[in-house]
Amino acid sequence: MSSLAITRLNRADPGFERALERLLRRDGAEDLSIQQAVLEIIQQVRERGDAALIEFTNRFDRRQVTSADELELPREALAAAVASLEPRQLDALTVAAGRIRAYAEHQKLGSWSYTEPDGTVLGQQVTPLDRVGVYVPGGKAAYPSSVLMNVIPAKVAGVPEIVMVVPAPGGELNPLVLAAAHLAGGDRVFCVGGAQAVAALAYGTERVPRVDKIVGPGNAYVATAKRLVFGQCGIDMIAGPSEILVISDGQTDPDWLAMDLFSQAEHDEDAQSILISPDGDHLDAVLASMEKLLPTLERQAIIRIALAERGGLIQVADLNQAAELANQIAPEHLELSVAQPEQLLQSVRNAGAVFLGRHTAEALGDYCAGPNHVLPTSGTARFFSPLGVYDFQKRTSVIGCSPAGAALLGATASVLGRGEGLTAHARSAEYRIVL
């Protein structure tokens, strides 16, 4: 009998769908107390600007800030952080940044246009956003990788100014985060966090400039604040807990898969790790590996809770059924740990990122493979995509009519405008009909 609590399901069992729904548990009601608290913070920052930002920073981050000038880090601090790193840390950040940048370069959208026979020009102009805000978590752990993943695509897109906000509890900042900001090209860094940082970016204060879009993960207060300021500025997505779903054909080393499942479960107690396989004995072997390896991990207490609450081992009839189930779940990360992953990939429609083959650990995507690790969670991979360069570019339609084109289109617009009862529209088009 296993001492590790984790849900075991079989696709063939009666009641499977209901059991799966309980495991996924995506319909939790938003905490109204958090929403009310965030609304108050946003209102205070809008009305009182820097004064409110200082007050909330001192209260929530245990700081003693007296002036808004103290909230912004000088550029020299970022360069000093780079100089403070061990060579292997700097090398790792540099390699990761280079790979992320190279991948992002392939994503750039370009302007285009075409000319119709009558001389009318139609097209699309692509331009970068003017200013972007990047939220960098600073609570349970520091994430320099998040800095690279959020800042570099914006820079590749051509965003002129990137403003980072990084909470500094007790005044402490992680040098890896600051070094990553320097290497990625962050322009300004403010030591503020929480809903107050989101509000400052969305509405601007005397010191913090207003941005056009806010990206980056955060806790429940940050996620709620991003949801509430959407419309005042853009946001990337509302990120939920980390997820991994592994499909295995039964031939991958159980120790490898156990650690892959742990890699997401160690984020926090709400993270989700699921393994699907047609081989029941293989599921047993992976569970045995999990029992063996869990005591060797520093964050085993967090992992144990995450697996008990949201972990799953699911047996299916075959790999095709596994792919169908993966599409239903629409995971953030999907590992295809099978002999012919490219073939199985053709059946995958809903996933934030797919990792092909036994040797492709999801952790490589978190840090340095190249594709972005900011991915849709909680089933939103059905309609959302990973963060990319395109999220920092605007597309503007361009229309330029020749006299002949104005006459041709004007006749059509006249009929439709009058049909809708909008005669000013119709007459505006009709004035330009010169035969």
N, C-alpha and C positions, 0 to 999 in steps of 0.2 A: 504494500500500500504506500503510495507516494505521500510524502509529507509536504510537498509543494502543491499548493492549491491552484488549480488552473482548470478551466472549463473544457470538457471533452464532449465533442458532438460528432454525430454521423449523419451525413446528408440523407441517408436512406431511412432514418428513424422518423416515426410520426411526431409531429410537433417541432420539427427542426426549424422551420421558419420563425416560429414564435421564440424559440430558444436563441436563435441568431439575432433576432431583434433586441432581445434583452442584453445580449453580449455587446452589441454595437452601441446601444443606449445613447442615441444622438438627440433625443427630444427633451432634454432637461430644460426646464423653464429658466429664463434669465433671472438672476438674483436681483430683485427689485431694490433691495437695499444698496447694492453696488451701483445700480443705475441712478438712484437718487443722489448718492454721494458724488458720483461723477458729474451729474448735472450741476450740482452746487459748485464744484471745483471749476468747471468750465465757465459758469456765470461769473465767478469771482475773478478769474483770469481775464475774461473779456472786459469787465468793468474796471478792474484795478491794476491790470498789467503787471509790471515787474514787482510791485509791492506784494501782490497775491502770490506770485511765483516764488518770491523769497520766503514768504510765510509758510507755504506748503512744503518747500524744500527743507526748511529748518525743522518742520514738524515731522515729516515722513522719513527724511534721510538723516535725521539727527545731526544737522549742520548748524553752524553759527554764522551764516552769511548776513552781512549788513548792507551790501551794495550789489546791484545787478552786475557790476563789472566783475565781481568775484565768481559769477556763474560761468563765464566764458574762459576756456583754456587758451593760453597764448600758443601760437604756432610752434614756438620753441619747445613747448612741453611735448608735442607730438614727436618732433625730431629727437628729443632727449630720450623718449621711450624706445625708439628704434635703436639708439646707441646703447641702451641698457640691456638689450636682449642677448642671450647666449647665441653663439653663431648658429647652432642647429635650429634654434627657434626662428631666427631671422631667415635662414635658408628655407625652412618649411613654409613660412608666410610668403616669401618671395615666389617659391614654386607654385603654391596654391593661387596666388594673385595672378601670376602669368597664365596659368591654365584657365582660370575663370575669365580673364580678359580675352584670351584667344577664342574661347567658345562664344563669348558675347559678341565678338566682332562678326560672327556668322549670322547673327540675329538682326542686324541693322536693317531697317526698312528704308527704302529710297523713294524719292518723289518720282512721279511718272505722269505722262500726258499723251494724248493722241489727238490728231486733227481729222475731222470728218470731211467728206468731199466738198461741202459748201463752205469750208473754212472755219467752222466752229471748233474751238479747242476745249476739250474736257480732260480733267486730270485730278491728281491728288498731290498736295504739297505736304511733306513730312518735316516737322520741326521738333526740336527737343523742348521739354518743359523748361520754364525759366528758373525755377528754384524747387528743390526737393528736400524734404525732411526725412531723416533716417533715425528710427528709434532703435537703440541698442540696449538689450536687457542687461541689468546689473544686479540681479537679486541672488538667487541660489547659485548661479554660476556665471562666469564671464564667457562671452562668445565672440572672439575675434573673427571666427569664420563668418558670422552673420554680418559683420562690418564689410568684409570683402564681397559677400554675395549681394548686398544691397547697394553699396556705393559704386562698385566697378561697372555694373550694367548702366547705371545712370551716367557715369562718366563717358562710357563708350557711346551712349546715345547723344552726348554733347551737352548735357545739362551744365550751365555755366556755374551754378552755385549749389553746393550740397551742405546742408546744415544737419549736424548730428546732435542728438540728445542722449546723454549717458548718465543714468543715476549713479551717484557716488555716496552710498551709505557710509556715514561716519567720516566722509571726506576721502574714502579710499577708492582708488581707480586702478584697474588692471593694466599694467604696461603693455601687455599683448594687444589689448583692445585699442589703446592709443597708437601703438605701432602700426596696427592694421589700418587705422584711419589715415595715417600718414602715407602708407604704401598705396592705399586704394585711391587716394586723392580727395579725401574729405576737406572741405574748405573752412568750416567753422565747427567748433565742438563746445556744447554747453553741458555743464554738469547738473542736469535736472532730469527727473524721471517721472513716471506715473502719469495719471490723467492730466496733471498740470502741464507736463511737457507737451502732450498732444494738443492741449488747448492753446498753448503758446505758439506752437507751430501753425495751427489752423487759423488763428485770429491775429497773431503777432502781438508783441508787447513793445515797450520802448526800446528794449535791448534785443529781443529775439525777433528775427524777421519772419513775416508770414510766408508760407510756402504754398506751392500749387498741389503737392501730393505728399502724403505721409506713408512710408513703408517701414517694415520691420516688425518683429514679434514682441509680445509683452505679456504681462499677466492679465487677469480678468478685468482689472481697472483700465489698463491700457487698451485692451480689445473693445471694451464698452465705450471708451472715449472715442476711439477711431470710428466706431459705428455711429456715434452721435454727431460727430463733426463732418461726416460724409455729406457732400453737397456744398459745404463751405470750401472744401478742398477734396481732392481725390484720395483714395486709400488703395493699398494693394489688395488686401483680403482680410477677413476676420479669421485669424489662425486659431485652431483648436489644439488639443494635445497631440503629441507625436504618434505616428502609426507606422507599423511595418506588417506586411503580409508576405509570407514566403510560401511558394508552391514548390514542393520537392517531389521528385519521382522515386525517392527512397534510396538513392545511390550516393547522396552527399554525406560527408562525415557528420555524424550527429553533433559532435563538439562544435563544428563550425556553425551549424544552424542554431544551436543553443545560444552561442555568443551573439549571433545576429539578432535573435529575439531579445536578448538582454540589452543590446545596444540602443534600442528605442525605449525599452521599459525603464532604463535608468534615468531618463529625462525627468520624469515626475510620476506621481502615483496615478495620474489619470491617463498615462500613455497606454497605447494598445499594441500588443504583439500577438499575431495569429500565424499558425503554421497549418497548411493544407496539404494532404498527401493521400493517394489511394492506398498506401501501404500502412496498415495498422501497426505492424511490428516496428516499422520505422518511427512512427509517432511515439511508441513506447521507448525506443532507443534514444530519441531526442529528449524525452522527459527525463530519462536516467542521466543523460549528460547535463541537463539543467540542474538536477539535484546535486551532481558532483561538482559543477563549476560555480554555482551561485555563491557558496561560502568563500570563494577566492576574490570576490569583488567588493570594492569599497562601498558601493551604493546598494548593497544587497537588500537592505531594509526597504528602500524605495521600490526596487525591482519586485520583491516578494508581494508587496501590496498591489502594484500595477498588474501583475500576472493573476493574482487572485480576483481582482475586480474586473479586469477587461481582457485578460489573456485567453487564448483559445487554441486547442488542437482539434482539427476537423478532418475526419476521414470522408473521402469521396469515392465515387466509382472509378473515375479515370481522370486524366489530365484535362480533357475537354470540359468535364464537369467542374474541375477546379478553376478553369478560366472563366466559366460562366459565373461561378460564385465570386471570383475576384471582381468581375465587372459589376456585380450587384453591390459589393462592399465599397468599391471605388476607393482604394487605399491611397494614402500619401506616398508610401514607398512599396513597390512590388518587386520581390526577388523571384526570378524564374530559375530555380536551382534544379535544372533538368538537362538531359543529354542534348536536346535540340531546342535551345531557348528561342532562336530566331523563328522557328516554326510555330511555337506556342504564342509568340508575340503577335502574330497575325490575328489571334483571337482576342487580344486585349484591347478594349475600348476605353476603359475608365481607370486611370491611374495617374498620380502626379509625376512619378518617375519610375522607370522600369530598369532593373538590373539583370543583365543577361548572363546566365551560366553560373557554375559553382564557384568560380574564383572571383566573382564580382560582389564584394561585400557592400552593403548599403552605406557603411561608414565612409567608404571612399567618396561617395557622392556628397556626404555631409561636409567634407573638407577640401578636396583637391582634384576631383576628377575633371571638373570644368562646368557641367550643367549646374543651374542654380538649385540651392537646397531650400529656397522659400517656395513651398509647395501647398496645393490645396489639401485640406484635411476634412474630416467628418463627412465623407461622402461627396464633397463638393468637387472632386475630380470629375464628376459627371458633367460639369459645366464651367469649371475654372481651369486655368493653365498655370504652369510655373512662372515665377517672376522672371522677367527678361528685359532686354533692351527696349522692346516694343512698349513696355509699361511706362517708359519715360519719354515716349515720343507721341506727338499729336498728329492726327491726320486731318487736313483741311481740304475740302472739295474745292475745285477750281473750275469755273465755267466762263468761257469767253466766246460770245456769239459774233459771227460775221453778219453783215446786213441780210444776206440770204438765209442764214441760220435763224436770225431773229424773226424773219417772216414765217419760216416753216414752223418753228416752235411756237411762235405767237398765236398761230391759228389753233393749234392744239390746246394751248393754255387758255385761250379765250373760251373755247367750248367748255372746258372743265371748270374754269372759274365761274362762268355764268351758271353752270349746272349746280355748283355749290352755293350759289347766291352771293358770291363775293365779286361784285361788279368792278370794284376798284382794281382787283387783281386782273380781271379780264381786260379792262380798258388800258391798264399799264402795259400789258402785252400787245394790245391792238395798236397803240400809238406807234409801235416800232415795226409794224407791218408795212413795208414800203415795196410795192410791186412795180 
